[in-house]
Amino acid sequence: MENHWVKFGCFLTGYKYRILQGCSEVAHRAVKRYTAALIIICTLWGFIGYTFVGKYLKGEWHMSLFGGALFVLIILQVERQIILSDPGGKAKYWVRGSIAFIMAIIGSIIIDQYIFREDIAHKELFELNAQVDSLMPSKQAELKRQINEADSGLAKKERERTTLITELTRNPFIKVVTRQDVPVPISTVVVDSNKRSITRTNQVLKTANIVNSIPNPKSSMVNSIDQQIKDMGAIKALLEERLIRLRSDVEREAKTNRGFLQELQVMQKILNESGPALVIWLLWFFLLLGLEVFILVNKIANAETDYDVTIQHHMELQKRKLHLLAMYHPGS
């Protein structure tokens, strides 16, 4: 079982198990210390990654798992930069300390936003009501203006319909005068050569005025006006319904626009107003900072193990081999 644990530790830290087998217990203990520290750090950052993707990136559970695994992978690669580093050189320690400080801030922010999610939701509710109260008057005034315009147009159309119905009641039919040529017989008497009178009838076209009664053409306008009144009434009802549910619509719109930065601002206000919340945030910050720099401090404080010496020895042997090859094969 111990060998499996050491092999797992070598997998996390990047140590070569084959080389570690020939080293002392001190090297094995160093690997176990690094493994324990990495498990704690990776567990925390896996939770942070899972929470961040699910809460702020709106990912499904499988995407959240992928985000947590990605965070763990990044942390392992960062920690290996220290674990596998060679002795000497302080720049890498300063860089790792700066990264640890930044990561502790980010981690404590995400964890505290998860811990204080109920308090954040409670605080957001008050801010949401204040935001809605500030947005309501202008939106309400605009809807009322549209309703008044629709009401005025509807009243105008109803008056137009009433006037039309009154006119149609008085004059359901109208007289149309048309001019038409009508043949009119005209008789004339002529005397022939025998002194006899002959009556001749000729057709002569005369223009006459003919009066016809037809239905008032304005009656066809009633259906059109009725449809317009119906459409305008539907628009007015829709606007009135929007006015009734205006507050809930504004609240929903304000909620959809809230994200990580909004929650961060709310969290800042909670920390400024609540001493216990600030203490908890600081505790998480220093805990994460301590875990982040634990491996760094362990690397600086402890002396080299025989594993490190073995690695250095292998490097020196390889350098000597290359140097001898260069001497005996100068042209290669």
LOKOLVEX-95291 format. One record per atom (N, C-alpha, C): residue in one letter; z, y, x. Coordinates in steps of 0.001 Angstrom, whole numbers, plus 524288, in hexadecimal, padded with zeros to 5 digits. Layout:
aZYX ...
# end
This chain:
m800007FB478033F m800008000080000 m80000804E78035E e8030D804A2807C1 e8035E8092980B31 e7FE1980A4480DB2 n7FB438060A80F16 n7F622806CA8116D n7F2638097E80DA0 h7F2BC80807808B2 h7EF6980A8B804C3 h7F0BB810548044E w7F5C98118780488 w7F75E817038042E w7F56081A12808E8 v7F5BB817B780D7E v7F3D881A5181235 v7EDEA81AF4811FC k7EB2A816FD8100F k7E57C8176D80F87 k7E41181BCF80BB4 f7E70181C278076A f7E60C82059803A8 f7E716825AB8062F g7EB42825E480960 g7EC6A82ABE80C25 g7E82482C2D80FF8 c7E5F78284E812A3 c7E19A8295E8162D c7DCD982B638132A f7DBFD8294180E75 f7D7A282B1380B3A f7D857830D4809B8 l7DD29832568086C l7DE1F837C5806E4 l7DDE483B7D80B8A t7E054839F180FD0 t7E0C983D8181444 t7DC0783D80817C4 g7D8EC83964817A6 g7D46F8390181B23 g7D59D8362D82033 y7DA57833FA82096 y7DBB4830FB82545 y7D89582BE082565 k7D7A8829D482A2A k7D514824CB82AD8 k7D9468208282AE6 y7D90381D208270D y7DCF881904826A1 y7DCBA8154D82B54 r7D8098146382D48 r7D76D810DC831BD r7DA53812F783684 i7DA0D818188375C i7DCD381A7B83BC4 i7E2AE81AB483AAB l7E40F81BE9835B9 l7E99381C7783455 l7EC848174B834F4 q7E9D0812E38344E q7EC6D80DD4834D0 q7EEDC80D0F83A3A g7EC7680F3883E31 g7EE7B80E9784370 g7F24C812C88451A c7F3DF8162284170 c7F76781A7A842B4 c7FCF8819178411C s8009281C67842A5 s8062081B79841AA s8079381CCF83C0A e80C8B81BDF83AD3 e80E9481D06835A2 e80EA6822DB83498 v80F0082602838AE v80F0182BB8837F8 v809E682D7F83575 a8058B82B7083741 a8007A82CC6834FA a8002082AE182F5A h8022C8262D82E52 h8023282436828F7 h80577827B78256A r809F28296F8275B r80D4782CED82438 r80A878321682321 a807A283419826FA a804C88390182629 a800BF8385F821CF v7FDF3833F5821DF v7FA16832F581DC3 v7FCBD832948186E k8013B830098183C k8040582F8F81340 k805DB834D981145 r807B783836814E0 r8096383D7681341 r804C68408881109 y8006184066813F0 y7FBBB8432381215 y7F9EC840FA80CCB t7FA3283BD780C31 t7F876839708074B t7FBD283B33802BD a800FE83B3180375 a8047C83CE37FF45 a803728428E7FDCD a802C9845E7801CC a801BC84B6D800B9 a7FC8884C1D7FDE7 l7F8858493C7FF92 l7F361849AD7FD17 l7F379847D07F771 i7F675843B47F65E i7F6C5841C17F0F8 i7F937845DE7ED6B i7FD608485E7EF4D i7FFE784C747EC2B i7FC25850FA7EB45 i7F99F852B87EF6E i7F6108572F7EEF8 i7F167855D87EB87 c7EF20851487EC55 c7EA8D84FC37E937 c7EBEB84F0C7E377 t7F09684D007E261 t7F23684C5E7DCEA t7F292851AC7DA34 l7F5178555E7DCD7 l7F59685A987DA8A l7F04285D287D9BF w7ECEE85CDA7DDBA w7E7DA85F687DD3D w7E42785C707D9AC g7E4E8857687D912 g7E1EB854A37D51F g7E3538567B7CFA9 f7E86E857467CEC4 f7EA2B8595E7C9BA f7E82485EE87C8F1 i7E846862197CD0E i7E6608677A7CCA4 i7E08A8678B7CB64 g7DD7D864427CE18 g7D7E1864087CD0A g7D6B18621E7C790 y7D97685E177C5D8 y7D8AA85C0A7C08A y7D9DC860387BC78 t7DE2F863057BD28 t7DFB9867127B972 t7DBE386B9A7B974 f7DA2F86D357BE0F f7D6AB871AD7BE7F f7D17B8709D7BBC9 v7CF2E86C107BCC9 v7CA1986ACE7BA6E v7CA9586A427B482 g7CEBA867A67B2B9 g7CF47866D47AD1E g7D09586BC97AA23 k7D3C386F337AC6E k7D5A8873CA7A997 k7D1F8878657AA00 y7CFEC8795D7AEAB y7CCEA87E1E7AF82 y7C70C87D387AFC3 l7C55C8789D7B16E l7BFC9877637B16B l7BE2E874647AC90 k7C1E78733B7A91D k7C0E58709D7A41A k7BE2186B5C7A4D5 g7BF9D868917A904 g7BD2E863827A9FD g7BFCF85F267A6F0 e7BCD485B037A5F2 e7BF06856677A36E e7C2858537E7A754 w7C50F84F527A56F w7C8DF84CA27A8C4 w7C65084A6E7ADAC h7C16A848867AD30 h7BEE6846577B1D6 h7BD8884A9C7B5C3 m7BC0884F467B3C1 m7BB01853A07B74B m7C00B855867B9D3 s7C459855577B6DD s7C968856DB7B90F s7CB07853107BD62 l7CA1984DFE7BC83 l7CB4084A297C09C l7C7F384B247C57C f7C30984C6F7C4A3 f7BF9D84DA37C913 f7C1978527A7CBF4 g7C34D856737C905 g7C56585B267CB7C g7CA4A859FA7CEA4 g7CDD1856B37CC6E g7D27D8553A7CF53 g7D132852347D44B a7CD6384E9A7D3E6 a7CBD084BA07D886 a7C95684F337DCA1 l7C65A853067DADF l7C3EF856B17DE90 l7C80B859EA7E167 f7CC0785BB07DE95 f7D04885E9A7E110 f7D30F85B347E520 v7D404856457E3C2 v7D69E852B27E766 v7D34E851F37EC48 l7CE2D851547EB99 l7CAAF850977F00A l7CACA855587F3AA i7CAC4859F87F159 i7CAE485EBB7F48B i7D00185F1D7F790 i7D45885DF07F4F2 i7D96885E317F794 i7D9A885A597FC1C l7D7A48559D7FB51 l7D7AD851BC7FF8A l7D4A1853A780445 q7D0218560380340 q7CCF7857E0807A6 q7CF9B85C6480A7C v7D24985FBD80781 v7D5138641780A04 v7D9958620380D51 e7DC9885E5980B43 e7E11485C4C80E23 e7DF5D85937812EF r7DAF38569E8129B r7D913853A781727 r7D7B08573B81BB7 q7D65C85C2981A82 q7D52E85FCE81EB7 q7D9E08608182254 i7DE938600382026 i7E3578607F8234E i7E4FB85B3882580 i7E4DC8573A82223 i7E6BE85218823DC i7E38E8500C8286E l7DE77850C28282F l7DB0284E9A82C32 l7D9B68528183083 s7DC418570483074 s7DB0685AF38346D s7DD6185969839B2 d7DAE685B3583DD0 d7DCD085A3784317 d7E11785E2084476 p7E48685CDC84813 p7E8978608B849A9 p7E6288656B84C18 g7E90B869A484B9D g7E73686E8784DDC g7E42C871B1849E5 g7E43B876D284AC7 g7E16F87A4A84748 g7E4B487BA68428C k7E6238808E8420F k7E9798823883DB9 k7E668884818392B a7E1668859F83A11 a7DE5988832835EF a7DE17884D88310B k7DD5087FB6831D8 k7DCCC87C4182D44 k7E1CC87C2282A12 y7E65487CCC82CA1 y7EB3E87CCB829C1 y7EBD9881B88267D w7EA1D88623828A8 w7EA5288B05825A5 w7E69D88ACE820F7 v7E20E888AA821E4 v7DE4C8882E81D8D v7E0738849581958 r7E2AE8802281AF4 r7E4E087C7B8171A r7E97A87EE181441 g7ECA5881F8816F7 g7F1078849581459 g7EF208887B8104B s7EAF888B5E81192 s7E8C788F1980DC5 s7E69488C4380906 i7E3CF887E780A12 i7E1BB884DB805AB i7E629882AA8025B a7EA54880E1804DE a7EECD87EC9801FA a7F143882F77FE8C f7F1A8887BD80088 f7F3E788C017FD7A f7F08C88D1F7F8A5 i7EB7488D657F964 i7E7E688E787F4FD i7E80A88A017F10C m7E7FB8852E7F2FF m7E80F880AE7EF75 m7ED258805B7EC75 a7F172881DB7EEE6 a7F67D881D67EC2E a7F678885CD7E7BD i7F41C88A5A7E8A5 i7F3BE88E487E47C i7F07688C3E7DFF7 i7EBD588A1A7E13E i7E8628881B7DD24 i7EAF8883A57DA22 g7ED4587FF97DCF8 g7EFC187B867DA68 g7F44887D1A7D6F1 s7F793880A97D8D6 s7FC14882597D5B1 s7FA50885467D0D4 i7F60C888417D145 i7F40588B0E7CCB3 i7F2408872D7C885 i7EF24883427CA16 i7ED1487F827C643 i7F17487C387C3E8 i7F51E87A6E7C731 i7F96A8773F7C52F i7FCE187A6D7C183 d7FE1487F3C7C2FF d8017A882737BFA6 d7FEC8883EF7BA94 q7F9A1884AA7BABF q7F6E7885C07B5D7 q7F719881007B236 y7F74787C647B482 y7F7D8877B27B146 y7FD71877307AF46 i80146878457B2AD i806C2877D67B116 i8081787BE97ACEE f80637880AF7ADAF f8077E884F47AA1D f80354885A57A5E6 r8006E881727A4A5 r7FC28882067A0EB r7FE13883CE79B8B e802B1881F2799E2 e804C48839B794D3 e8065388957794F8 d808B788AFC79944 d80A348907B799BF d80563893F279A19 i801628920879CDB i7FC868950879D37 i7F9F789582797DB a7F9F689131794E7 a7F7AF8915C78FA5 a7FAB88952178C25 h7FFF18952678CA7 h8032A898B278988 h8020F89E6778B02 k8019D89F637901A k8007C8A4AF791E7 k7FB008A65179062 e7F74F8A2AB790B2 e7F1ED8A3DC78F39 e7F17E8A53C78977 l7F4D58A2CC78641 l7F4AA8A3E0780A8 l7F5FE8A99077F92 f7F9F78AB9478244 f7FB568B1147818C f7F6E78B49B78379 e7F4B58B357787FE e7F0728B68578A04 e7EB958B60D7869E l7EACB8B16B7846E l7E6528B0A9780FF l7E6D48B3FD77C18 n7EB8C8B41A779E2 n7EC5D8B75E7753E n7EB7B8BD257767A a7ED4D8BEC877B14 a7EC7E8C43F77C97 a7E6B68C56077D56 q7E3E18C1BA77FB6 q7DE458C27678084 q7DB5D8C28677B53 v7DCEC8BF0D777D1 v7DA688BEE0772A9 v7DB818C3E576FA8 d7E0588C5D176FEF d7E1A98CAB476D40 d7DE7E8CF4E76F4E s7DD3C8CF3677455 s7DA278D37F77685 s7D45C8D30A77512 l7D2768CE3877446 l7CCF48CD73772EE l7CBE68CDC576D11 m7CFDC8CCC3769E6 m7CF208CC6C76442 m7CD158D17A761C3 p7CF568D61A762E4 p7CDA38DACF7600C p7C7CE8DBE376077 s7C5968DB9F7652C s7C0068DCCD765C8 s7BC9F8D8C176301 k7BDE48D3BC76397 k7BAD88CFA476108 k7BB758CFEB75B15 q7C0318D12175951 q7C11E8D198753B8 q7BE238D63875170 a7BE228DA9B7543C a7BB4C8DF4075260 a7B5748DE2875214 e7B3598DB5A755E1 e7ADC38DA1B755D5 e7AC648D6917513C l7AFA88D29F75034 l7AEA08CF2F74BC1 l7AF078D22174692 k7B2E38D5857461D k7B36B8D89274149 k7AEC18DC2C74083 r7ACBD8DE65744CB r7A81F8E1BE74458 r7A36E8DE947425C q7A2C58D9DD7447A q79E7C8D68F742B3 q79F2D8D4F673CFD i7A4068D3E273B6B i7A50C8D277735F1 i7A3D88D7117325C n7A5578DBCE733ED n7A4398E075730BF n79E5B8E15B73045 e79B7D8E0917348F e795D48E1207344D e793758DD157309F a7954E8D842730FD a793538D42E72D80 a794BC8D556727D7 d7996E8D744726F1 d79B1C8D896721A1 d797DC8DD0D71F5F s796BD8E102722B0 s7938C8E565720E1 s78E0B8E39C71F86 g78BC18E05E722EB g7868B8DE59721CE g786738DAF171CF6 l78A9C8D7E271C2B l78AE58D48A7178C l78B638D7CC71295 a78E938DBD6712B9 a78F278DF4370E2D a78A0D8E21070CEF k7873D8E3AC71101 k7823C8E6517102D k77E568E2B370D8F k77E208DDCC70F54 k77A918DA0A70CF7 k77C0E8D8CF70752 e781218D88270639 e782D18D773700DD e781678DC016FD45 r781E48E0D56FF2A r780408E5506FC01 r77A618E5336FB2A e7778B8E3C86FF30 e771D88E35E6FEA2 e770688DF416FAA0 r7733D8DAF56FA8E r772278D6D16F6BC r7737D8D8956F135 t777E58DB446F0AC t779728DD2A6EB78 t775638E0F16E956 t773808E4846EC98 t76F838E8416EAE8 t76A858E5726E959 l769088E1866EC5C l764488DE956EB2D l764CF8DB9D6E60C i769598D9136E52D i76A308D6306E050 i76A078D9E16DBA5 t76C528DE7A6DC31 t76C408E24E6D7EB t766AF8E3EF6D6A6 e763A48E4DC6DABC e75E2F8E6676D9DC e75B158E2046D759 l75BF68DD3F6D911 l759228D8DB6D6BB l75ABC8D7F26D113 t75FAD8D9046CFD5 t761788D86A6CA6C t75EB78DC546C6E1 r75E1A8E11C6C8D2 r75B788E51E6C5AE r755988E4326C57C n7535D8E2926C9B6 n74DAE8E1E96C9F4 n74C598DC746CBFF p74CF28D8816C8A4 p74B8D8D33E6CA78 p745AF8D29E6CB4D f7429B8D5D06C85C f73CEC8D5B56C8F5 f73B048DB366CA0E i736988DB776CCA3 i734398E0926CDAA i72E998E0676CBB9 k72CA98E4F36CA15 k727488E55C6C82E k723B68E6E26CCA6 v71F728E3EE6CCEF v71BA28E4DB6D10C v7167A8E6556CE65 v714858EADA6CFA9 v70FA18ECCE6CD68 v70B408EBA16D137 t7074F8E8FF6CF1A t702B98E7CB6D24D t6FDE98EA166CFB1 r6FA478EBE36D2B6 r6F5588EE076D0C8 r6F13A8E9BB6D0FE q6EE6C8E8F76CC7F q6EAA88E4B36CC09 q6E5E28E6916C8F6 d6E1578E4D76CAC3 d6DC7B8E62B6C7FA d6DBCA8E27F6C351 v6DB4F8E4D06BEA7 v6DAE48E1C86B9CC v6D5948E3106B73C p6D2718DF166B5CE p6CD688E0326B320 p6CE568E2276AD79 v6CBDC8E68B6AC3E v6CC6F8E8DE6A704 v6C6F08E9266A485 p6C6458E6C369FD5 p6C10D8E70569D4A p6C0038EC7769B07 i6BB6B8EE7169C17 i6B9D88F391699FC i6B4A88F2D56970B s6B4BC8F45469225 s6B0038F3BD68ECD s6ACFE8F8E268EAB t6A7C68F85968F10 t6A44D8FCF268EBB t69FED8FBC468AD2 v69E268FFA468810 v699ED8FF1E68423 v69518901D26864F v690DD8FEE26865C v68BE59010A68836 v687CC9005D683D2 v683DD903AA683D0 v67F9B9037B67FF0 v67AB7901C9682C4 d678618FDB168092 d673988FBC868321 d66EDF8FEC068131 s66A518FCBD68291 s665748FF7768130 s6643A8FF1167B62 n6664E8FB64678A2 n665788FACF672FE n669938FD9D66FC8 k66C6C900C867262 k67067903EA66FC0 k674E5900A066DC3 r675FE8FC476708C r67A498F90166EEE r67EDD8F9C7672B9 s683898F99F67084 s688528FA63673C0 s68A418F51C675C6 i68B288F4DE67AE7 i68CF58F00067D59 i692248F1236802A t695DD8EDD067F0F t69B138EE6868187 t69B808EAD068643 r69C828ED2068AC4 r69D168EA0F68F91 r6A2C18EA80691A6 t6A4C08E6016934C t6AA2E8E5DF69562 t6AA008E4C569B3F n6AC668E81869E51 n6ACA38E7896A3FD n6B2618E71D6A5D0 q6B3258E3D76A9D7 q6B8628E3446AC26 q6B8FF8E7406B09D v6BD158EA546AFFC v6BE3B8EE5B6B3ED v6C3AE8ED4B6B626 l6C4048ED356BB54 l6C91D8EC456BDE4 l6CC3B8F1496BE03 k6D0FF8F0D86BC0F k6D49B8F5486BC40 k6D9B38F39A6BEE4 t6DBE08F7066C207 t6E0CD8F5E66C4BF t6E5548F6E76C112 a6E8C38F2CF6C09E a6ED428F3396BD17 a6F23F8F1ED6C018 n6F69F8F4336BE94 n6FBCD8F3136C0D5 n6FE538EE9E6BDCE i6FFC78EA676C0B7 i7023D8E5DC6BE46 i707DF8E5926C029 v70B778E5406BC9E v711128E5286BDCF v713118DF8A6BD3D n715748DD6E6C1A0 n717BF8D8366C19D n71D8C8D8916C311 s720BA8D5176C0E1 s726588D4D06C225 s727398D01E6C5C4 i729A98D12C6CA62 i72AC58CD006CE29 i730968CD416CF96 p732F68C8BA6D17A p738788C8D76D32D p739398CCAF6D7B2 n73D9B8CF336D78D n73EDB8D30A6DB9D n73EE28D04F6E0F7 p73B9E8D20A6E4B1 p73B578CF6D6E9CD p740648CFDE6ECF4 k743C08D3856EB7C k748AC8D4126EE57 k74C688CF876ED5F s74B3A8CC536E96F s74EA28C7DC6E85A s74EA28C3EA6ECDC s74A5B8C3C56EFEE s74A258C0306F464 s74DD48C1DC6F8CD m74FA38C6C76F8A3 m7531A8C8B76FCB8 m758B68C6DF6FBF1 v75A058C4EF6F74D v75F6B8C3736F623 v761218BEDE6F99F n75DC98BAE46FA0C n75F358B6526FD41 n75FF38B7CD702FF s75C858BB36704E5 s75CFB8BCE270A5E s7621D8BFCD70B4A i763768C34C707A7 i768588C64270835 i76D0B8C2A3707B2 d76CC38BECE70437 d771138BB0E7039F d771F78B7F9708A8 q76DAB8B66070B42 q76E298B38171024 q7708B8B6F47146E q76EE68BBE071488 q771218BF7E71856 q776F88C04D71766 i778728C0C57127B i77E078C1637112A i7811A8BC87712CD k77EC78B7EA711F9 k781668B3107137A k782228B2BD71964 d77E078B41871C4B d77E628B3ED72206 d782608B7E072414 m7824B8BC86721EB m786068C086723AF m78B9D8BF127223F g78C3E8BC7571DC7 g791738BAA571C4C g7936F8B67271FFD a78FE28B2F9721B6 a7916F8AEDD7256D a792FC8B13E72AAC i7900B8B52D72C65 i791628B7D573150 i796B18BA7F730E0 k797B08BD0C72C80 k79CB68BFA872BC4 k7A1308BBB672BAF a7A05B8B73D72909 a7A4738B338728E2 a7A5818B10872E4C l7A1528B05E73169 l7A1F98AE65736C1 l7A50D8B24573A14 l7A3DA8B7427398A l7A6B38BB3E73C83 l7AC6C8BB7673AD8 e7AD768BAF7735C3 e7B2DD8BAFE733ED e7B5DA8B63D735E7 e7B31D8B1B77362C e7B5A68AD077383D e7B6E08ADAB73E10 r7B33C8B00D740F3 r7B4388B1217467F r7B8C58B4DC74736 l7B9468B89D743A2 l7BD9F8BC50743F8 l7C2CE8B9877430C i7C2CB8B5A873F78 i7C79F8B2D673E52 i7C9648AFA47430A r7C5A88AD0E74598 r7C71D8A9C074A09 r7C6338AC7174F4C l7C5FB8B19D74F38 l7C4DC8B48975409 l7C8FF8B3927582E r7CDEB8B38E756AF r7D20B8B2EF75A97 r7D1BC8AD9D75D51 s7D0D88A98A75A33 s7D07E8A45975C97 s7CBB78A3FB76027 d7C75C8A68775EB3 d7C2B18A67976203 d7C3A38A9597671F v7C64D8ADD2766CC v7C7798B0CD76B8A v7CB2A8ADBC76F0C e7CF078AB1876CBD e7D2A78A7E476FD3 e7CFC48A37377291 r7CC388A0E976FBB r7C94989C9C7721B r7C5C589E997767D e7C35D8A31B775B9 e7C0118A55F779CE e7C3438A6CD77E98 a7C7E58A8FD77DBD a7CB3C8AA7378229 a7CD278A59C78515 k7CE3E8A1617823A k7D01D89C99784CA k7CBDC89A197881B t7C6FB89A2378638 t7C2C0897A978923 t7C19189A8578E31 n7C2FE89F7778E92 n7C1DE8A27A79348 n7C63B8A23879754 r7CA3A89F187965B r7CE9D89ECB799F8 r7CDBE89A3779DAE g7CEDB89B117A2AF g7CE08897107A699 g7D244897137AAB1 f7D0D7895517AF59 f7D4A9894B87B390 f7D70B899F87B521 l7D3CB89DF77B5A0 l7D5CC8A30C7B74F l7D9708A56C7B337 q7D8228A4B77AE2C q7DB8F8A6C17AA13 q7E0DC8A40E7AA41 e7E0C889EDF7AADC e7E5BF89C0A7AB3D e7E8BD89D9B7B025 l7E5D489EC37B44D l7E85C8A0737B925 l7EB168A5B77B865 q7E89B8A9357B586 q7EB0F8AE487B46A q7EFE48AD9E7B0FC v7EF7E8AA1F7AD21 v7F4108A91C7A9CE v7F8758A6C27AD0E m7F7038A3207B099 m7FAEB8A0B67B3FD m7FD898A4C87B76A q7FA9D8A8917B956 q7FCD28ACBD7BC88 q800CC8AFF27B96A k7FF818B1097B48D k803258B3F77B141 k808228B0D97B04A i8078A8ABB07AF76 i80C2B8A8697AEA0 i80FA38A8747B378 l80D3E8A8107B81E l810478A81D7BCF7 l812E98AD5F7BDCE n810498B19B7BC44 n812A68B6CE7BCDF n817308B7AB7B91F e816E18B53F7B488 e81AD48B6297B080 e81F438B22D7B0A2 s81E508AD907B2F0 s822308A95D7B2C9 s823BF8A7C77B852 g828BD8A8637B986 g82AC08A6B57BE8E g82A8E8A0DB7BF54 p82C4689DA87BB86 p82BF2897F57BC24 p82669896047BD12 a822A1898537BA57 a81D37896AC7BB2A a81B78897D17C0BC l81D1789C547C2D3 l81BB489DB17C832 l81E40899EA7CC15 v82325898717CAFB v825D1894BE7CE71 v822FD88F797CE7D i8215588DA07C9DB i81E9B8889B7C990 i8196C888E27CC78 w8169D88D467CBD3 w811A288DDA7CE93 w8127B88DCA7D47B l8168F890797D65D l817AB8908C7DBF1 l8193588B237DDEE l81C2B8883F7DABE l81DA1882F87DC56 l818D587F907DD13 w8153987FCF7D958 w8107987CBB7D9DB w80D3A87E957DE77 f80D12883B37DF5D f80A0D885C77E3BE f80C26883C47E8EE f8114E8842C7E9A3 f8138D882757EE9D f8134A87C8A7EF37 l813A9879B47EAB8 l8131C874097EB08 l80DA18728E7ECDC l809A2874E07EA7A l8044A873AD7EC0E l8033B875817F1A1 l8055587A167F302 l8049187C047F855 l8071C878567FC44 g80BD18767D7FAF1 g80E77872D17FE73 g80B7386DC77FF11 l8095186BCA7FAAB l80645866FB7FB08 l8013E867CE7FE1C e7FEDF86C637FD66 e7F9F886D708001C e7FAC586DD380602 v7FF1B8702C8079E v7FFFA870E980D44 v8033286C7880F98 f804C5868A580C56 f808048646580E52 f8053786164812AC i8006185FEA811A2 i7FD6885D0481597 i7FC6E8607181A59 l7FB728658181965 l7FA928691781DC3 l7FF62869768213B v803F386A2681ECB v808CC86A87821CD v809F18656182494 n808FC86108821DD n809E085BEA82435 n8066185B1A828FA k8018B85CFC828AC k7FDE885C7182D01 k7FFAC85FBB831AB i801B98647F8308D i80355867FA834C8 i808778662A83730 a80C228648E833CE a8117586375835A1 a811D285E56838AB n80EF585A67836F6 n80F798554683972 n80BD9854CA83E26 a80DAF851E0841DB a80A94850FC84696 a8063084D2D84574 e802A484CDC84928 e7FE518493884898 e8004F8439C8487A t7FDD18408384543 t7FF0883AF284526 t7FB6083810848DB d7FC9B83322849A2 d7F92C8301384D05 d7F3C282F6084A97 y7F3508300C84571 y7EE1C82FE4842F9 y7EAD483471844F7 d7ED2D8392D8450D d7EA6083DBA8470C d7E8FA83D0B84CC8 v7ECB583AE484FC6 v7EBAC83A0385559 v7E73D8361C85610 t7E71C8320C852BC t7E2F082E2285307 t7DDA383096851EA i7DD79833F784DF6 i7D8948369E84CA4 i7D6CD839FE85136 q7DA8F83CE385392 q7D92F840298580A q7D76183CCE85CB0 h7D9F78386985D62 h7D888834F5861B0 h7D2FE832D4860ED h7D1B58314985C37 h7CC7382F6A85B16 h7C86F833AD85C17 m7C9DF8388385AC9 m7C64483CCD85BBC m7C56483DA08619B e7C9A483D54864AA e7C92383E0686A50 e7C5E3839A586CB7 l7C6B6834D286AD3 l7C3868308386CC6 l7BDC08315486B8E q7BCB78332B866E7 q7B7438341286566 q7B4DD8385F868B7 k7B7F383C66869ED k7B5F48409786D4B k7B4AA83E88872C8 r7B82783B2E874D9 r7B73E8390587A0B r7B2638358E87A0E k7B1A98327A875FF k7ACF882F3D875A1 k7A80F8329C875B0 l7A822836CA872A4 l7A39783A4787276 l7A2AA83CD8877C1 h7A6F183E4287A71 h7A673840BE87F8F h7A41D83CE688392 l7A5EE837F788377 l7A3D7834138870C l79E21832DF885E2 l79CCF832A9880E7 l79754831C787F82 l793E58362A88179 a795FC83AEA88125 a792F283F608830E a7924083F2A888FA m7962B83D1288BC3 m795C883CC989174 m791DF8389889322 y791F6833F5890BA y78E9882FA889256 y7891A82FF588FF5 h7887F8330488BE9 h78358833B18898D h7825B83985888DC p781A683C4888D2F p78112841F488CC4 p77C1E843AA889F0 g7781F8408F889EC g773478423A88770 g77302840F0881BA s776BB83DF687FC2 s7767883C3887A4C s7789484063876C0 
# end
